[in-house]
Amino acid sequence: MDLRIFTEPQQGATYDTLLTVAKATEDLGFDAFFRSDHYLKMGSGDGLPGPTDAWITLAGLARETKRIRLGTLMTAGTFRLPGVLAIQVAQVDRMSGGRVELGLGAGWFEEEHKAYGIPFPKEKFGRLEEQLAIVTGLWATEVGQTFDFHGNHYDLTDSPALPKPAQDRIPVLIGGHGATRTPRLAAKYADEFNMPFASIEDSERQFGRVRAAAEEAGRKGDDLVYSNALVVCVGKDDQEIARRAAAIGREVDELKLNGLAGSPDEVVDKIGRYQEIGSQRIYLQVLDLDDLDHLELISSQVQSQLS
């Protein structure tokens, strides 16, 4: 079971804070550092000092880390044109020596689009499908050949399809709760399917849909990695658990129900139940980025039991 650190910088974080967490992620033996792609805070809090751009952040981290994988859950399809996104991700992959993964979603948070003047189209899923076709198509085009795409939303003619990533294939992550279109899209384009903030029962049901869609598309169900993203709040005792829950504005009972919360043994047990239904990787949503002791505890007393 891989454990990856997943951050939400729109809630308030500088690049230096993210760098500190990424370096701790690497030093403590976690598999990867991922971040969200948002420009506006959610819920309470002031969001200061303001948003950081996902791919600019990852470019910096690519040069300042050596081992961990780097990626997004999820890059918003509404923020960047697909040709530009393909260039950005390929460049960051080169900068990292081939450690990048691309989670790509349709984009959903309308308020952040209004706040920063970003168009928020009504029809987003069709755009996402075309974006996936374009980004993966550009990367797959052989050097010296050109790429063309003529869709309902995007039109590319005689693209040199450069630059190329360092990896032969950058892993693509698709996720979500949709019962029909999301599994079909994952079956066609994804290397990994991620189920965000879902129960064991809902995850098992959705993993089954994706496996079925993959087989219908001519792939093996096991061709994809299956993963979950879950909020994490671990403590050595009840007092520490309560303190960490309060620091992120959550209740302990709610966190235990909807996330990975409690003592290290409780969290290991719950991760084991996700593993039993096919989850191979957990993205630990860490909301207090100043609490590096939390990461150390997870590394030493949770991750150590899963290896």
C-alpha positions in Angstrom: 0.0 0.0 0.0 1.5 3.3 -1.1 0.9 6.3 1.1 1.1 9.7 -0.6 0.8 13.2 0.9 -2.0 15.3 -0.6 -2.2 19.1 0.2 -4.8 21.8 -0.3 -2.7 25.0 -0.6 -5.7 27.2 -1.5 -6.6 27.1 2.2 -3.5 29.1 2.9 0.2 28.2 2.1 3.3 29.7 0.7 5.6 28.0 -1.7 8.2 27.7 1.1 5.6 25.9 3.3 4.8 23.5 0.5 8.6 22.9 -0.1 9.0 22.1 3.6 6.2 19.6 3.4 7.5 18.1 0.2 10.9 17.6 1.6 9.5 16.0 4.7 7.4 13.8 2.4 10.6 12.7 0.8 12.7 12.3 4.0 10.0 10.3 5.8 9.7 7.7 3.0 6.3 8.6 1.6 5.8 7.8 -2.1 4.6 11.1 -3.5 3.6 14.7 -2.9 0.4 15.8 -4.6 -1.5 19.0 -4.4 -4.9 20.4 -5.4 -5.4 22.8 -8.2 -7.6 25.6 -6.8 -7.4 29.4 -6.7 -9.9 30.1 -3.9 -10.2 28.9 -0.4 -13.1 26.8 0.7 -15.0 27.2 4.0 -13.7 29.2 6.9 -10.3 30.8 7.2 -8.8 33.7 5.4 -6.8 31.8 2.8 -3.8 34.0 3.4 -1.3 34.6 1.7 -3.4 33.5 -1.3 -3.3 30.8 -3.9 -0.2 29.2 -5.5 -0.4 27.8 -9.0 -0.2 24.0 -9.1 2.1 23.5 -12.0 4.4 26.4 -11.0 4.7 24.9 -7.6 5.4 21.5 -9.0 8.1 22.9 -11.3 9.9 24.4 -8.3 9.5 21.1 -6.3 10.8 19.2 -9.3 14.2 20.9 -8.9 14.3 20.7 -5.1 13.4 17.0 -4.5 15.0 13.9 -5.8 12.8 10.8 -5.3 9.1 11.4 -4.7 6.5 11.4 -7.4 4.8 14.8 -8.0 1.3 15.5 -9.2 -2.2 16.9 -9.0 -5.5 15.8 -7.6 -6.9 17.1 -9.9 -5.7 19.7 -12.4 -8.8 21.7 -13.4 -9.7 21.3 -17.0 -11.2 24.7 -17.1 -7.9 26.5 -16.1 -5.6 25.7 -19.0 -5.9 25.0 -22.7 -4.9 21.3 -23.4 -2.0 22.1 -25.7 -0.6 24.5 -23.1 -1.1 21.9 -20.3 0.7 19.3 -22.3 3.7 21.6 -22.7 3.7 22.5 -19.0 3.4 19.0 -17.7 6.0 17.6 -20.1 8.4 20.4 -19.1 7.9 19.7 -15.3 8.4 16.0 -16.0 11.8 16.9 -17.6 12.7 19.1 -14.7 12.0 16.3 -12.3 13.8 13.6 -14.2 10.6 11.8 -14.9 8.6 11.9 -11.7 5.4 13.6 -12.7 1.8 12.3 -12.8 -1.2 14.2 -14.1 -4.5 14.0 -12.4 -7.0 15.8 -14.7 -10.6 16.6 -13.9 -13.4 18.7 -15.4 -13.3 21.6 -12.9 -16.2 22.2 -10.6 -15.7 25.2 -8.2 -17.6 28.0 -9.9 -16.8 30.7 -7.3 -13.1 30.5 -8.0 -13.7 31.0 -11.7 -15.8 34.1 -11.0 -13.2 35.4 -8.6 -10.3 35.3 -11.1 -12.2 35.8 -14.4 -11.9 32.3 -15.6 -14.6 31.1 -18.0 -16.8 28.4 -16.5 -18.5 26.5 -19.3 -21.7 24.7 -18.8 -20.6 21.6 -20.7 -17.4 20.5 -19.0 -17.3 16.7 -19.4 -17.1 16.8 -23.2 -14.2 19.3 -22.9 -12.5 17.0 -20.4 -12.7 14.1 -22.8 -11.2 16.2 -25.6 -8.5 17.5 -23.3 -7.5 13.9 -22.4 -7.4 12.9 -26.0 -5.2 16.0 -26.9 -2.8 15.8 -24.0 -2.1 12.1 -24.3 -2.1 12.4 -28.1 0.5 15.1 -28.1 2.8 13.1 -25.8 2.4 9.9 -27.9 3.1 11.5 -31.3 6.5 10.5 -32.5 9.2 13.2 -32.9 9.2 14.5 -36.4 5.5 13.7 -36.8 2.6 16.2 -36.3 -0.6 15.9 -34.4 -4.1 17.0 -35.5 -7.3 17.1 -33.5 -10.7 18.5 -34.6 -13.3 18.3 -31.9 -16.3 20.2 -30.7 -14.3 22.3 -28.2 -10.6 22.3 -29.5 -8.9 22.4 -32.8 -5.2 21.6 -33.4 -3.6 21.6 -36.8 0.0 20.5 -37.6 1.2 20.6 -34.0 4.8 19.5 -33.7 3.7 17.9 -30.4 6.7 19.1 -28.5 8.3 18.9 -25.9 8.2 15.3 -25.0 8.1 14.2 -21.3 11.1 12.4 -19.7 8.9 9.4 -19.1 7.7 7.2 -22.0 4.2 7.6 -20.5 3.2 10.1 -17.9 0.7 8.4 -15.6 -2.8 9.9 -16.0 -5.2 9.9 -13.1 -9.0 10.2 -13.4 -11.3 10.1 -10.5 -14.8 10.8 -9.3 -18.2 9.3 -8.3 -20.0 9.3 -11.6 -21.6 6.0 -12.4 -21.3 5.9 -16.2 -19.2 8.5 -18.0 -16.4 8.6 -15.4 -15.6 4.9 -15.5 -15.8 5.0 -19.3 -13.3 7.9 -19.5 -11.0 6.1 -17.0 -11.1 2.9 -19.0 -10.0 4.8 -22.1 -7.4 7.1 -20.7 -6.4 6.5 -17.1 -3.4 4.6 -15.6 -5.0 5.2 -12.2 -8.5 5.6 -10.9 -8.9 7.7 -7.8 -12.0 7.7 -5.5 -12.0 10.9 -3.5 -13.4 11.1 0.0 -15.7 8.0 -0.3 -16.7 5.2 2.0 -15.4 1.7 1.7 -18.7 0.6 0.2 -18.9 3.4 -2.3 -15.3 2.8 -3.3 -15.8 -0.9 -3.9 -18.9 -0.2 -6.0 -17.1 2.4 -8.1 -13.9 0.3 -8.5 -16.2 -2.4 -9.9 -17.7 -0.1 -12.4 -14.3 1.0 -13.6 -13.0 -2.6 -13.9 -16.1 -3.5 -15.9 -15.6 -0.5 -18.2 -12.0 -1.3 -18.7 -12.8 -4.9 -19.7 -15.5 -3.6 -22.0 -12.9 -1.3 -23.6 -10.6 -4.3 -24.2 -8.3 -3.7 -21.2 -7.8 -5.9 -18.1 -9.4 -4.5 -15.0 -6.0 -4.8 -13.3 -4.3 -2.5 -15.8 -5.3 0.4 -13.7 -4.1 1.3 -10.2 -7.1 1.9 -7.8 -6.7 4.5 -5.1 -8.5 6.6 -2.5 -8.1 10.1 -1.2 -9.0 10.5 2.5 -8.5 13.2 5.1 -6.0 12.1 7.8 -5.8 12.9 11.5 -3.6 10.6 13.6 -2.6 11.0 17.2 -0.7 9.0 19.9 -3.7 9.5 22.3 -7.2 10.9 22.4 -5.9 14.4 23.4 -3.5 14.6 20.5 -6.2 13.4 18.1 -8.6 16.0 19.4 -6.0 18.7 19.1 -5.3 17.9 15.5 -9.0 17.7 14.6 -9.6 21.1 16.2 -6.7 22.6 14.3 -8.4 21.8 11.0 -11.9 22.7 12.2 -13.3 19.2 12.3 -14.9 16.8 14.8 -13.1 13.6 15.8 -16.2 11.4 15.3 -16.8 12.9 11.9 -13.2 12.3 10.9 -13.3 8.7 12.0 -16.4 8.1 10.0 -15.4 9.9 6.8 -11.6 9.7 6.9 -8.5 8.1 8.4 -8.6 9.3 12.0 -7.6 8.0 15.4 -4.7 6.1 16.8 -2.1 4.6 14.5 -3.5 1.2 14.9 -7.1 2.4 14.2 -5.8 4.1 11.0 -3.8 1.0 9.9 -7.0 -1.1 10.5 -9.1 1.2 8.3 -6.5 1.3 5.6 -6.5 -2.4 5.6 -10.3 -2.4 5.0 -9.8 -0.2 1.9 -7.1 -2.5 0.8 -9.4 -5.5 1.0 -11.8 -3.9 -1.6 -8.9 -3.3 -4.0 -7.4 0.1 -3.0 -3.7 0.0 -3.7 -2.8 3.6 -2.9 -4.0 6.2 -0.3 -3.6 9.9 -0.8 -3.5 11.4 2.8 -5.2 14.8 2.7 -3.0 16.8 5.2 -4.8 20.0 6.1 -2.4 21.4 8.7 0.8 22.0 6.8 2.7 23.4 9.8 2.3 20.2 11.8 5.3 18.2 10.6 5.2 16.0 13.7 1.9 14.6 12.3 3.8 13.4 9.2 6.5 11.9 11.3 4.0 10.0 13.4 2.2 8.6 10.3 5.6 7.6 8.8 6.9 5.9 11.9 3.7 4.3 13.2 1.3 3.9 10.3 3.4 3.5 7.2 5.8 1.2 9.0 3.0 -1.3 9.6 2.0 -1.3 5.9 5.3 -2.0 4.3 
